Amino acid sequence: MHPMLTIAVRAARKAGHVIARGFSELDLVKVESKADNDFVTNIDKEAEKAIIGTILQSYPDHSFIGEEGGHQAGKNPDYCWVIDPLDGTTNFARGVPHFAVSIALRVKGKTEVAVVYDPIRDELFSAVRGSGAQLNGYRIRVQNKKELAGTLLATGFPFKAKHLYDAYMATFTALFKAGGDVRRAGAAALDLAYLAAGRLDVFWELGLKPWDTAAGDLLVREAGGMVSDLTGGHGYFDSGNIVAANPKLLAITLKEIKPFLTEELKK
């Protein structure tokens, strides 16, 4: 196993242990509001601390971008770990068992290692750039569907950017009519991991953060899929607007949503 993947897996499992323990004692979990429709728990913070502490033991000079801890500049800025310690906090806090740890290592701006870990199902999705993607040690691939009819799509509503509601709902309507069915499960990292594993066919969402997508992006690409922004470009880390699918379905999806993109969404 790639040495940095080994550390990422170790960190993800330690965070997963913190999360699973917290999930078994939800009455003791403390929930705070960071902003409108944006929550954090003491478990998010404990899990992020476990991740960063584990990585620093092996790589004390590396940098971090985390959902809860913000940017922590290390002596070596070329190596940056992008962390979401608990993607799906609302699900977790409400007792819905669908959430994950997301860890990605970016080296000079390119994602080299990715782990998405679901501690409830003990499913560990991993990827190393150029070496494929795996689920619990077994190779995974995206579905090879060539049309939207009969597909299973996944998305997330832009609840943190409600000014995008009308444009988003227009894309939802177009894709719902063209596809088979749609899921909205509340954890973008798992949506991307599921797409990489062939459980979903298309994923799209608006207004995500780098820690929501960094690991899942590499998983999808290493599983034979493609990831783009809403216009087919590579600006999704900056815009937070993302579409992922196999190459054929990605092109079809982009064509379906193109008529409904505002000038803001084309950036």
C-alpha positions as CSV (number, residue, x, y, z in Angstrom):
1,M,0.0,0.0,0.0
2,H,1.2,3.5,-0.8
3,P,2.7,4.8,2.5
4,M,0.6,8.0,2.6
5,L,-2.5,6.0,1.9
6,T,-1.6,3.8,4.8
7,I,-1.6,6.9,7.0
8,A,-4.8,8.2,5.5
9,V,-6.5,4.9,6.2
10,R,-5.2,4.9,9.8
11,A,-6.5,8.4,10.3
12,A,-9.9,7.7,8.8
13,R,-10.4,4.6,11.0
14,K,-9.4,6.5,14.1
15,A,-11.9,9.3,13.2
16,G,-14.5,6.6,12.4
17,H,-14.1,5.1,15.9
18,V,-14.7,8.6,17.4
19,I,-17.8,9.0,15.2
20,A,-19.2,5.5,15.9
21,R,-18.8,5.9,19.6
22,G,-20.6,9.3,19.4
23,F,-23.4,7.8,17.3
24,S,-24.0,5.2,20.0
25,E,-24.4,8.1,22.5
26,L,-26.3,10.7,20.6
27,D,-27.9,12.1,23.7
28,L,-24.5,13.3,24.8
29,V,-23.6,14.9,21.4
30,K,-23.5,18.8,21.5
31,V,-24.8,20.5,18.3
32,E,-23.9,24.1,17.5
33,S,-25.0,26.3,14.6
34,K,-22.1,27.7,12.5
35,A,-24.4,29.5,10.1
36,D,-27.9,29.3,8.7
37,N,-28.5,25.5,8.0
38,D,-24.9,24.7,8.8
39,F,-24.2,22.7,12.0
40,V,-21.2,21.3,13.8
41,T,-21.0,18.8,16.7
42,N,-18.3,18.1,19.3
43,I,-17.8,14.8,17.4
44,D,-16.8,16.7,14.2
45,K,-14.1,18.5,16.2
46,E,-12.9,15.4,18.0
47,A,-12.7,13.4,14.7
48,E,-10.8,16.2,12.9
49,K,-8.4,16.3,15.9
50,A,-7.8,12.6,15.6
51,I,-7.2,12.8,11.9
52,I,-4.7,15.7,12.1
53,G,-2.9,14.2,15.1
54,T,-2.5,10.8,13.3
55,I,-1.1,12.4,10.1
56,L,1.3,14.8,12.0
57,Q,2.9,11.8,13.8
58,S,4.2,10.7,10.4
59,Y,4.3,14.0,8.4
60,P,4.9,16.9,10.9
61,D,5.6,19.4,8.2
62,H,2.5,19.0,6.1
63,S,-0.4,21.5,5.8
64,F,-4.1,21.0,6.3
65,I,-7.4,22.4,5.1
66,G,-10.3,21.1,7.3
67,E,-13.9,22.0,7.5
68,E,-13.7,22.7,11.2
69,G,-10.0,23.7,11.7
70,G,-9.6,25.9,8.7
71,H,-6.2,26.2,7.0
72,Q,-3.2,25.1,9.0
73,A,0.0,26.0,7.2
74,G,2.9,23.6,7.7
75,K,6.5,24.0,6.8
76,N,5.9,22.1,3.6
77,P,3.0,23.8,1.7
78,D,3.4,21.4,-1.2
79,Y,1.7,18.7,0.8
80,C,-1.8,19.6,1.9
81,W,-4.4,17.3,3.5
82,V,-8.0,18.3,2.7
83,I,-10.3,16.9,5.5
84,D,-13.9,16.6,6.2
85,P,-14.0,14.7,9.5
86,L,-17.8,14.1,9.3
87,D,-19.5,14.6,6.0
88,G,-23.2,14.4,6.7
89,T,-23.2,16.1,10.2
90,T,-27.0,16.7,10.0
91,N,-27.6,13.0,9.3
92,F,-25.4,12.1,12.2
93,A,-27.0,14.5,14.7
94,R,-30.5,13.3,13.7
95,G,-29.6,9.6,14.0
96,V,-29.6,8.9,10.3
97,P,-26.8,6.3,9.7
98,H,-25.4,7.9,6.5
99,F,-22.2,9.9,6.9
100,A,-18.5,9.5,6.3
101,V,-14.9,10.6,6.9
102,S,-13.3,12.2,3.9
103,I,-9.5,12.6,3.6
104,A,-7.5,13.6,0.5
105,L,-3.8,14.5,0.1
106,R,-3.0,17.1,-2.5
107,V,0.6,17.4,-3.6
108,K,1.5,20.6,-5.5
109,G,-2.2,21.1,-6.3
110,K,-2.9,17.5,-7.5
111,T,-4.8,15.0,-5.4
112,E,-2.6,11.9,-4.9
113,V,-4.4,9.9,-2.2
114,A,-8.1,9.7,-1.2
115,V,-10.0,7.9,1.5
116,V,-13.8,8.0,2.2
117,Y,-14.7,5.9,5.2
118,D,-18.3,5.0,6.3
119,P,-17.8,3.8,10.0
120,I,-21.3,2.5,10.3
121,R,-21.1,0.0,7.4
122,D,-17.3,-0.3,7.7
123,E,-16.9,0.5,4.0
124,L,-13.5,2.1,3.1
125,F,-13.2,3.6,-0.3
126,S,-9.6,4.5,-1.3
127,A,-7.6,5.6,-4.3
128,V,-4.1,6.5,-5.3
129,R,-3.5,8.6,-8.4
130,G,-2.7,6.3,-11.3
131,S,-3.4,3.1,-9.4
132,G,-7.2,2.8,-9.5
133,A,-9.9,2.9,-6.8
134,Q,-10.9,0.2,-4.3
135,L,-13.7,-0.6,-1.8
136,N,-12.4,-2.7,1.2
137,G,-9.5,-3.8,-1.0
138,Y,-11.5,-4.8,-4.1
139,R,-11.3,-2.8,-7.4
140,I,-14.3,-0.7,-8.2
141,R,-15.4,0.9,-11.5
142,V,-18.1,3.4,-12.5
143,Q,-21.1,2.1,-14.4
144,N,-20.8,2.0,-18.2
145,K,-24.3,3.2,-19.0
146,K,-24.6,5.3,-22.3
147,E,-27.9,7.1,-21.8
148,L,-29.8,8.7,-18.9
149,A,-32.9,6.6,-19.3
150,G,-33.0,4.1,-16.4
151,T,-30.1,5.7,-14.5
152,L,-29.9,6.4,-10.8
153,L,-28.8,10.0,-10.1
154,A,-27.7,11.7,-6.8
155,T,-27.7,15.3,-5.8
156,G,-27.8,17.7,-2.9
157,F,-30.0,20.8,-2.6
158,P,-28.2,24.1,-2.3
159,F,-29.5,24.8,1.1
160,K,-26.5,27.1,1.9
161,A,-27.0,29.1,-1.3
162,K,-30.7,29.5,-1.7
163,H,-30.3,32.2,-4.3
164,L,-29.4,29.4,-6.7
165,Y,-32.7,27.6,-6.0
166,D,-34.5,28.4,-9.2
167,A,-31.6,27.5,-11.5
168,Y,-30.9,24.4,-9.5
169,M,-34.5,23.2,-9.6
170,A,-34.5,23.7,-13.4
171,T,-31.5,21.3,-13.7
172,F,-33.3,18.9,-11.3
173,T,-36.4,18.9,-13.4
174,A,-34.5,18.3,-16.6
175,L,-32.4,15.4,-15.2
176,F,-35.3,13.9,-13.3
177,K,-37.3,13.7,-16.6
178,A,-34.4,12.3,-18.5
179,G,-33.1,9.9,-15.9
180,G,-34.6,7.0,-13.9
181,D,-34.7,8.2,-10.3
182,V,-32.9,10.6,-8.0
183,R,-31.5,10.2,-4.5
184,R,-30.6,13.0,-2.0
185,A,-28.8,11.3,0.9
186,G,-27.0,14.2,2.5
187,A,-23.3,13.3,2.2
188,A,-21.5,14.4,-1.0
189,A,-18.4,12.3,-0.2
190,L,-20.5,9.1,-0.1
191,D,-22.4,10.1,-3.2
192,L,-19.1,10.4,-5.1
193,A,-17.8,7.1,-3.5
194,Y,-21.0,5.3,-4.5
195,L,-20.7,6.6,-8.0
196,A,-17.1,5.3,-8.2
197,A,-18.4,1.9,-7.0
198,G,-21.1,1.8,-9.6
199,R,-24.0,2.2,-7.2
200,L,-25.0,5.6,-8.7
201,D,-24.7,6.8,-12.3
202,V,-24.6,10.6,-12.1
203,F,-23.9,13.1,-9.3
204,W,-24.4,16.9,-9.4
205,E,-24.5,19.6,-6.8
206,L,-23.9,23.3,-6.3
207,G,-22.0,25.3,-3.8
208,L,-19.8,22.5,-2.3
209,K,-16.5,23.1,-0.5
210,P,-13.1,21.5,-1.4
211,W,-13.3,19.1,1.6
212,D,-16.7,17.8,0.3
213,T,-15.3,16.7,-3.0
214,A,-11.5,16.3,-2.9
215,A,-11.4,12.6,-2.0
216,G,-14.5,11.7,-4.0
217,D,-13.1,13.4,-7.0
218,L,-10.1,11.1,-7.1
219,L,-12.2,8.1,-6.4
220,V,-14.4,8.7,-9.4
221,R,-11.5,9.5,-11.7
222,E,-9.6,6.4,-10.7
223,A,-12.7,4.3,-11.1
224,G,-12.9,5.4,-14.8
225,G,-15.3,8.3,-14.4
226,M,-15.0,12.1,-15.0
227,V,-15.6,15.1,-12.9
228,S,-16.2,18.7,-14.1
229,D,-17.9,21.9,-13.3
230,L,-21.3,22.8,-14.8
231,T,-19.7,23.8,-18.2
232,G,-17.4,20.9,-18.6
233,G,-14.3,22.7,-17.2
234,H,-12.1,22.0,-14.2
235,G,-13.2,24.9,-11.9
236,Y,-15.2,22.8,-9.5
237,F,-12.8,23.2,-6.6
238,D,-13.2,26.9,-6.8
239,S,-16.9,27.2,-7.7
240,G,-18.1,24.2,-5.7
241,N,-20.4,23.3,-8.6
242,I,-19.8,19.7,-9.7
243,V,-20.9,17.0,-12.1
244,A,-19.6,13.5,-12.1
245,A,-20.4,10.4,-14.2
246,N,-18.8,8.1,-16.8
247,P,-17.5,10.1,-19.8
248,K,-20.6,9.4,-22.0
249,L,-23.1,10.3,-19.2
250,L,-21.1,13.4,-18.2
251,A,-21.4,14.8,-21.7
252,I,-25.2,14.1,-21.8
253,T,-25.8,15.5,-18.4
254,L,-23.9,18.7,-19.2
255,K,-26.0,19.1,-22.4
256,E,-29.2,18.6,-20.4
257,I,-28.4,21.3,-17.8
258,K,-26.7,23.9,-20.1
259,P,-30.0,25.8,-21.0
260,F,-30.6,26.5,-17.3
261,L,-27.3,27.8,-16.2
262,T,-27.1,31.4,-15.0
263,E,-24.1,33.5,-15.6
264,E,-23.0,32.8,-12.0
265,L,-23.1,29.1,-12.6
266,K,-21.1,29.3,-15.8
267,K,-18.1,30.6,-14.0
